Amino acid sequence: MKKTFITALVLALVGATFLVHGVGATEEEHGGTIVFTRPVKAVVFDHQSHMDMGYECDTCHDGLFEYATGSAEESGEFNHKSFAEGNYCGACHDGSTAFTAVLDKATGKCTLCHIGVKGLDRASGKETKKPHGD
Amino acid sequence: MKIEDLERFEKMESEGLETLPSEERRRFLQMGLAVTGVFAGGTVLSLMSARPVNGALEGISLKDYPYKPHYCMVLRQDRCIDCELCKEACVKTNHVPEYGYRTTILERELTVGPASRQREFMPVLCNQCNRPPCVRVCPTVATYKDKTTGIVMMDPKKCIGCKTCMAACPYNARYFNEEIRAIDKCDFCFASRLSKGMTTTACAEACPADVRIFGDLSDPTSRVYQLVHDPERVVWVLRPETGAAPNVFYTKG
């Protein structure tokens, strides 16, 4: 499902605020929005929009992802190669359940999740550096 | 000319063109054609020479590769995720200060539906133009087109810091480096890598998404050649209207 840019941004802001303050997302918000910064900056994941599609906590948090923030990133396996083998996001984002996260087939959809350094800077309130002369 | 002379000429009868010797008439016409650039293949108003347009399509000419190797870069734009590992690699490799850049990533939003927008990132760098406007305006020949590789290079010792090249560059690809008191720009990592035997730029090597593809456009076996010449593929350059004939190509997929 395509999310609007603005919604993603607002959610990214909320998510980043939690990350910055080191406060885990509350249960009421179903985990809030997560901004992953490893192995690349930065990828956004919005819990709410996934809950809205009818998924339960244990759809993903029963083997695919641990509850603790950062555990996927620390695994060293949180990447597209691993997704292609059905791990992490790749369990659903395989081109049939949801849009594919397999690198060779994901043409044009990268920025649905990838918000980049600029997205991360905005989410953390840091001003993005402008090009020369602007 | 003195005023008396003018008064004297006014009283004279016009010679008329028919009385002018043909030799003299021809010389006069030749002078006019030279000034308007017709002899140089330019348009009527251009004072500088312009090369004949050889099948150039939207700023891309795929006929001649004047350099060997003819270095170029193809950017598969829709794969860019703005992770900026390319920028980090460039900064580290070429000692780029915090206030400048040799390459950067631009961002824009595309409307893809009534209430749906999508981010798009666009890597930019020096386009190493075949007809570089920066080189044309440099008063001290501090920036020049390398005769072998076609890379637009800088000789910082000759640079007087007038920044005319910065103003002339259609791609905003130059900055003034305070430390060396000279303009600095991307040289496809020539000084830092290519001249030492490495075959690719730091940014291309660092890219995890295979966005930046660097190579020799005059080599039909190279990946850049095959991407740019693929008839199924849409390839474009930035700001083709400037006529700079850039060597940085953009494509999707």
Interface residues (C-beta under 8 A of the other chain):
Chain A: K2 T4 F5 I6 P39 V40 K41 A42 L103 T107 G108 C110 T111 L112 H114 I115 G116 V117 K118 G119 P131 H132 G133
Chain B: D78 R79 C80 I81 D82 C83 E84 L85 G100 Y101 T104 I105 L106 E107 E109 V112 G113 A115 S116 R117 Q118 R119 E120 F121 V124 M166 N172 R174 Y175 P208 A209 K252 G253
